[in-house]
Amino acid sequence: MKRYRKDNVSAVFIDKNGNPMTENTYWKRFSRVRREFIRRLYACPDMETQMYALFLESYKWSTHIGRGTYSNISARSVNNLGELAVMRGDSSLSSSLPYLNDNRAVEKKVQETFDAFYKGEGA
């Protein structure tokens, strides 16, 4: 981080020219990759792959994919905010709060309904 410090910007990521990327630049580039990935899923002839594109398009993404995945899985098995904060190694309870607020129970039921409809089981 010290090596790539520029104009008081402490960069974790650098661009192809060796310049530090601001958080905003990193987020824009990540979003561009996300959009292209979803576009390619929609372009697949397989209907199931297109359904994944629809799902991923509506899903809240994080640039910390591994940490976000771990947090979402952990949030399903904890009993309270404190347990999740400990599992994530957070210094503040507020950092874990979005993962408990982002309850997937309703989303899962909706997805199951769509799956049943797609398979011809629903009306």
KEPA-391033 format. One line per 4 residues: for each residue x, y, z of N, C-alpha, C, O. Coordinates in pm, 1 decimal, m for minus. Atoms other than C-alpha are relative to their C-alpha. Layout:
N
X:Y:Z:X:Y:Z:X:Y:Z:X:Y:Z | ... .
***
This chain:
123
82.6:m119.1:0.0:0.0:0.0:0.0:87.1:125.6:0.0:51.7:225.8:m62.2 | m90.0:m116.1:m2.2:289.3:236.7:70.7:60.3:23.0:m138.0:77.4:137.4:m180.1 | m63.6:m9.9:131.2:445.4:161.6:m268.8:m89.4:70.6:m100.9:m40.0:143.8:m186.7 | 92.5:m55.4:97.9:133.7:266.6:m458.5:m80.6:118.0:53.6:m186.3:151.2:0.0 .
68.2:m117.9:m53.9:34.6:564.4:m246.8:19.0:115.0:m97.9:130.2:143.4:m142.3 | m4.4:m110.0:95.0:m52.5:854.5:m472.2:m108.0:99.7:39.0:m225.0:63.2:50.9 | 96.0:m105.3:m36.8:m218.7:1182.8:m376.8:m88.5:m42.1:116.7:m210.4:m25.9:112.1 | 70.7:43.5:m120.3:m315.8:1043.1:m35.3:m101.5:m110.3:m26.3:m195.9:m126.8:50.9 .
84.7:115.2:29.2:m484.2:742.4:m198.1:81.0:m124.6:34.0:185.8:m149.5:m25.6 | m67.5:122.9:m38.1:m383.3:418.9:m32.4:m69.3:m114.8:m72.3:m178.4:m156.7:m33.8 | 64.6:97.9:87.5:m453.6:156.1:m296.5:33.5:m142.4:38.8:147.2:m173.8:74.0 | m20.6:142.7:m15.5:m499.2:m214.0:m248.9:13.3:m61.9:m139.7:85.8:m159.7:m157.7 .
m5.4:48.1:137.1:m550.1:m267.2:m623.8:62.4:106.7:m89.2:49.2:226.6:m64.8 | m59.5:m91.0:96.7:m359.8:m116.9:m914.0:m52.0:m35.2:m137.6:m93.3:m148.4:m162.6 | 46.6:26.3:135.7:m456.2:m79.5:m1277.6:114.4:m55.5:m84.8:224.7:m76.8:m34.6 | m100.0:62.1:87.5:m268.4:m220.1:m1577.8:122.4:88.8:m22.0:226.6:40.6:m66.3 .
m112.1:m91.9:14.2:m46.0:89.4:m1583.5:75.9:20.6:130.8:169.3:100.6:136.6 | m67.2:m12.4:m128.4:57.1:50.0:m1219.0:m48.9:115.0:85.5:12.7:148.2:186.8 | 56.8:m110.6:m77.1:m159.5:336.8:m1096.8:m98.2:m53.5:103.2:m170.6:m149.5:77.1 | 94.9:45.3:m102.3:m354.7:301.1:m773.3:m143.4:28.0:m42.7:m172.8:131.0:m103.4 .
141.8:m19.1:30.7:m728.4:254.9:m814.0:m72.8:46.1:125.4:m53.2:m8.5:234.0 | 84.0:m42.5:m110.4:m968.5:443.5:m594.7:m112.0:m102.0:16.7:m133.6:m186.5:m70.2 | 112.2:90.7:m23.3:m1262.1:259.0:m445.1:m104.3:15.4:m110.5:m161.7:m82.8:m157.5 | 98.9:m28.0:103.6:m1488.8:426.2:m699.5:40.4:m63.1:m133.4:m43.7:m120.6:m202.6 .
m49.3:59.5:123.9:m1271.9:314.1:m993.1:m12.7:m151.9:5.8:m57.9:m215.0:m89.7 | 9.1:144.5:m15.8:m1254.1:m39.5:m860.1:m144.9:m46.0:m13.5:m172.7:m143.5:m83.3 | 141.3:37.2:5.7:m1633.3:m52.6:m812.6:m54.2:9.4:m142.1:m130.1:m77.7:m184.6 | 46.1:m14.3:138.5:m1696.3:74.7:m1167.1:49.2:m115.0:m86.7:m25.6:m168.4:m168.6 .
m55.3:109.8:79.2:m1467.0:m187.5:m1315.0:m64.9:m133.0:38.2:m95.5:m215.3:m48.1 | 66.4:121.9:m45.5:m1618.7:m462.2:m1103.1:m141.3:m6.8:m57.6:m184.1:m113.0:m102.8 | 136.9:m5.0:53.1:m1969.0:m353.9:m1212.8:m2.5:m29.4:m149.3:m94.9:m94.2:m198.5 | m8.7:27.6:143.9:m1862.9:m364.2:m1577.4:17.0:m150.2:m24.8:m47.1:m206.3:m113.7 .
m19.7:144.7:13.2:m1740.7:m723.3:m1537.6:m128.6:m73.9:34.1:m166.5:m169.2:m34.0 | 126.7:61.8:m41.4:m2063.1:m814.1:m1355.9:m103.5:8.1:m112.3:m168.1:m91.5:m144.7 | 97.4:m17.9:108.4:m2279.8:m669.6:m1635.7:31.8:m90.1:m119.9:m58.1:m150.0:m179.0 | m39.5:83.1:113.5:m2080.7:m851.5:m1903.9:m23.9:m147.6:28.5:m68.8:m221.7:m58.9 .
23.3:138.8:m39.2:m2098.2:m1180.2:m1714.6:m148.0:m34.5:m13.1:m182.6:m138.6:m69.0 | 144.3:23.5:7.4:m2477.8:m1152.0:m1684.1:m48.1:3.7:m145.1:m133.2:m76.1:m184.4 | 37.3:m7.6:141.8:m2509.1:m1048.5:m2050.2:32.5:m131.5:m72.0:m45.3:m178.8:m154.9 | m39.0:125.8:64.0:m2323.1:m1363.0:m2153.9:m88.9:m115.5:45.5:m117.6:m206.1:m32.8 .
93.6:103.1:m46.4:m2548.8:m1579.0:m1938.0:m132.9:10.7:m75.2:m189.6:m90.3:m116.6 | 124.7:m19.5:75.4:m2855.4:m1426.3:m2105.8:13.4:m47.1:m144.7:m83.4:m94.2:m204.4 | m22.3:36.2:139.9:m2699.1:m1496.7:m2446.4:5.5:m151.1:m22.2:0.5:m196.5:m136.5 | m5.0:146.6:12.5:m2678.4:m1871.1:m2376.1:m136.2:m53.0:m45.4:m239.9:m1.6:m3.5 .
127.5:55.2:46.9:m2942.0:m2080.5:m2552.8:m73.4:m81.2:107.5:m193.7:m104.6:95.9 | 57.9:81.3:m106.5:m3003.1:m2284.9:m2236.8:m87.0:86.4:92.2:m38.9:184.5:149.0 | 94.2:m77.4:m81.1:m3311.1:m2157.3:m2048.9:41.6:6.4:146.4:24.0:109.8:210.9 | m42.2:1.3:m139.8:m3172.8:m2259.9:m1709.9:112.5:101.1:23.7:114.3:169.0:126.4 .
m108.6:m97.8:m10.7:m2859.8:m2051.0:m1768.4:m56.1:141.1:m4.4:m9.2:228.5:68.4 | 64.0:m131.6:6.5:m3078.1:m1755.2:m1862.4:m72.1:32.7:131.0:m76.4:148.3:173.0 | 64.5:m20.7:m130.3:m3271.0:m1804.3:m1537.3:103.7:42.3:105.2:75.5:126.5:190.4 | m107.3:m41.8:m90.2:m2940.0:m1779.3:m1348.7:35.7:146.1:m24.8:62.8:220.6:69.4 .
m28.6:m139.4:32.4:m2875.6:m1453.0:m1531.9:m103.4:91.7:64.6:m68.3:194.4:122.7 | 107.3:m78.3:m60.5:m3211.7:m1319.9:m1416.9:17.2:7.6:151.6:2.8:114.1:211.7 | m21.3:5.5:m144.7:m3142.4:m1431.4:m1060.5:119.4:86.6:40.3:109.0:167.1:132.8 | m120.5:m74.9:m36.0:m2790.5:m1285.8:m1052.4:m15.5:149.2:m24.8:45.1:230.9:44.6 .
23.9:m141.4:28.8:m2910.1:m960.3:m1203.9:m75.2:67.9:114.7:m53.0:185.7:142.6 | 79.2:m57.4:m108.4:m3152.0:m908.5:m915.5:65.8:m15.2:136.5:20.7:43.7:234.7 | m68.0:29.9:m125.3:m2912.4:m1032.1:m647.7:97.0:111.7:36.8:161.5:169.3:m50.8 | m93.3:m101.6:m47.3:m2711.6:m788.3:m435.9:141.6:m57.9:m0.4:167.6:m159.2:64.5 .
m137.0:47.4:12.6:m2342.2:m829.7:m521.7:92.9:81.4:87.6:64.9:196.5:121.4 | m106.6:m67.4:m72.9:m2033.2:m742.1:m325.7:129.9:m28.2:m72.7:145.7:m133.7:m134.2 | m129.5:23.7:63.2:m1681.2:m700.6:m454.9:83.6:m96.2:83.3:181.3:m152.1:33.5 | m67.4:97.4:m85.8:m1566.8:m914.1:m161.5:m78.2:m130.9:m7.0:m141.3:m172.5:90.3 .
84.4:115.4:27.6:m1724.1:m1224.0:m311.8:18.5:m111.5:102.8:m79.7:m163.6:155.6 | m25.5:107.6:m96.0:m1557.8:m1479.3:m84.9:m48.7:34.6:138.5:m112.0:m47.8:204.5 | 43.5:m42.6:m132.9:m1621.2:m1280.7:231.8:m152.3:9.4:6.5:m213.2:m28.4:106.6 | 145.3:m9.7:3.6:m1979.1:m1211.6:128.4:m66.6:m136.4:1.8:m166.6:m156.7:70.7 .
53.1:136.3:2.7:m2043.4:m1577.1:51.9:11.0:m63.9:137.9:m84.8:m123.1:187.6 | m20.5:53.7:m134.4:m1894.6:m1682.3:385.7:m98.7:63.8:98.6:m157.3:m5.7:181.7 | 90.4:m70.2:m92.0:m2101.4:m1418.6:567.0:m143.9:m44.5:m17.4:m215.8:m62.6:80.8 | 137.7:44.2:24.5:m2426.0:m1525.1:400.1:m22.9:m141.4:51.4:m127.7:m170.2:109.3 .
12.2:137.3:m50.0:m2364.6:m1891.7:481.0:m0.9:0.2:152.5:m81.1:m69.6:214.7 | m7.9:m8.3:m146.0:m2269.2:m1805.5:838.9:m127.5:57.5:59.9:m172.8:12.4:165.1 | 120.1:m65.7:m51.3:m2574.6:m1583.3:883.8:m116.6:m97.9:13.1:m205.3:m77.6:96.1 | 107.3:99.8:m6.1:m2799.1:m1884.9:823.4:8.3:m86.7:125.0:m91.6:m144.6:167.7 .
m16.0:93.8:m111.5:m2655.6:m2074.1:1118.2:19.5:65.7:135.8:31.3:m4.7:236.0 | m20.9:m65.4:m129.1:m2611.5:m1811.1:1389.4:m133.3:33.1:66.0:m238.3:35.2:1.8 | 120.6:m35.3:m75.1:m2857.8:m1717.2:1660.3:m14.7:149.3:23.8:m123.5:197.7:54.6 | 7.3:m143.7:m24.4:m2769.3:m1351.4:1694.2:113.7:73.4:m71.0:204.7:12.5:m127.3 .
m96.0:m87.1:66.8:m2568.2:m1060.7:1561.1:141.5:m17.8:54.0:238.0:m15.6:m22.4 | m131.1:15.9:m61.7:m2283.1:m1111.9:1807.2:73.7:m122.1:m52.3:193.7:m115.7:m79.0 | m62.0:121.6:51.9:m2218.2:m1466.2:1688.2:52.6:21.2:m141.6:162.3:m22.9:m175.8 | m43.0:m25.1:137.2:m2201.9:m1352.2:1328.5:121.8:91.8:m3.0:214.3:69.9:m81.3 .
m114.0:m92.3:m5.2:m1965.8:m1065.8:1415.6:127.8:m73.7:38.6:234.4:m46.5:m16.8 | m116.9:78.0:m41.4:m1731.0:m1310.0:1589.5:47.3:m87.8:m115.6:167.3:m95.3:m142.3 | m37.1:88.3:111.2:m1738.6:m1551.9:1294.5:66.1:77.8:m113.9:156.0:27.0:m180.9 | m55.8:m82.9:107.6:m1662.1:m1267.9:1052.1:126.5:74.2:42.7:200.2:126.0:m41.2 .
m116.0:m73.8:m49.7:m1394.9:m1115.1:1275.6:m21.5:149.9:m0.7:74.1:226.7:m11.9 | 31.8:m142.9:1.7:m1573.3:m780.1:1285.1:32.6:66.5:132.4:19.2:5.4:238.5 | m25.3:m76.7:m121.8:m1473.0:m512.9:1533.0:m125.2:76.7:42.5:m131.3:130.4:153.1 | 124.4:m71.1:m29.0:m1821.4:m360.5:1516.5:m118.9:m88.2:m39.6:m117.6:m152.9:m144.3 .
120.6:77.5:31.4:m2162.6:m527.4:1530.3:m69.7:52.3:m124.2:m134.5:m23.7:m196.2 | 70.0:m58.6:114.6:m2289.4:m287.9:1266.3:50.1:m55.5:m133.2:m22.2:m51.4:m232.7 | m53.2:57.1:124.0:m2063.5:m452.2:1006.0:m71.9:m128.9:m38.3:m82.0:m161.7:m156.6 | 68.2:126.7:25.6:m2252.9:m779.8:1040.1:m149.6:16.5:m22.7:m214.4:m71.8:m78.8 .
144.5:m21.9:5.7:m2600.6:m630.8:1054.5:m61.5:m20.0:m138.7:m167.5:m81.9:m147.9 | 62.7:19.4:132.1:m2664.7:m621.8:677.0:m20.6:m146.8:m37.4:m112.6:m179.5:m112.4 | 13.8:141.3:35.1:m2614.8:m997.0:655.9:m117.5:m65.7:71.3:m176.5:m160.4:19.3 | 119.3:51.7:m68.3:m2885.5:m1065.6:912.7:m125.1:66.0:m54.4:m230.3:2.5:m61.3 .
114.8:m68.8:59.1:m3116.0:m803.7:760.4:m30.4:m52.8:m138.6:m144.4:m45.2:m184.6 | 14.8:48.7:136.3:m3061.1:m958.4:418.9:m44.5:m146.1:2.3:18.7:m232.5:m58.5 | 49.7:136.1:m18.5:m3264.0:m1266.5:510.1:m48.0:m56.3:m132.6:m126.8:7.0:m202.8 | 31.1:61.5:129.3:m3296.9:m1500.4:214.8:m120.6:m94.6:6.1:m151.8:m159.9:m93.5 .
111.1:94.8:m11.7:m3595.6:m1698.3:345.0:m110.5:30.7:m101.2:m160.6:m59.7:m168.0 | 104.9:m38.2:94.4:m3848.6:m1503.2:138.2:49.8:m20.3:m142.7:m22.2:m71.6:m228.4 | m56.5:15.7:133.5:m3619.1:m1498.5:m161.9:3.9:m147.4:m40.6:m20.8:m180.5:m156.5 | m5.1:143.7:28.6:m3579.7:m1876.5:m137.6:m138.0:m52.0:m39.5:m150.0:m131.4:m132.8 .
135.5:43.3:32.9:m3957.3:m1927.3:m139.7:m40.8:47.9:m138.7:m104.9:m25.3:m214.1 | 31.2:m52.9:133.1:m3991.9:m1703.7:m444.5:73.4:m80.7:m106.2:15.7:m114.9:m209.4 | m78.1:78.0:95.9:m3712.8:m1893.1:m621.6:m59.1:m139.8:m17.6:m64.7:m191.3:m129.3 | 63.1:132.3:8.7:m3878.6:m2225.8:m539.3:m128.4:6.5:m81.1:m158.5:m85.4:m157.4 .
122.8:m17.8:76.6:m4205.4:m2094.0:m681.1:31.4:13.2:m148.9:m35.6:m46.8:m233.0 | m41.2:m13.5:139.3:m4029.4:m1987.6:m1001.2:47.7:m133.2:m56.1:14.8:m168.0:m169.5 | m48.2:130.3:44.7:m3857.1:m2325.3:m1024.5:m116.8:m94.2:m28.7:m117.9:m163.3:m130.5 | 116.9:85.4:18.2:m4188.7:m2507.2:m981.3:m79.0:43.2:m123.8:m126.8:m40.7:m200.1 .
70.7:m52.4:116.5:m4351.5:m2281.6:m1240.5:72.7:m39.5:m128.3:10.3:m81.3:m225.9 | m81.9:34.5:115.8:m4064.9:m2341.8:m1483.1:m12.7:m147.8:m36.1:m12.9:m184.2:m153.7 | 10.0:144.5:22.4:m4098.2:m2718.5:m1439.4:m143.4:m43.2:m30.1:m168.6:m161.0:m55.4 | 138.6:31.4:31.3:m4474.3:m2698.5:m1498.3:m79.2:m50.4:117.6:m187.8:m105.6:99.5 .
67.6:50.1:m120.6:m4569.7:m2781.7:m1139.1:m91.2:105.4:62.6:m177.8:72.6:143.7 | 79.4:m107.8:m62.4:m4721.1:m2443.5:m1051.2:m103.6:54.7:m96.0:m100.6:27.7:m216.1 | 103.2:m59.8:84.9:m5018.5:m2252.4:m1177.3:8.3:149.1:4.3:m70.7:217.2:m61.1 .
***
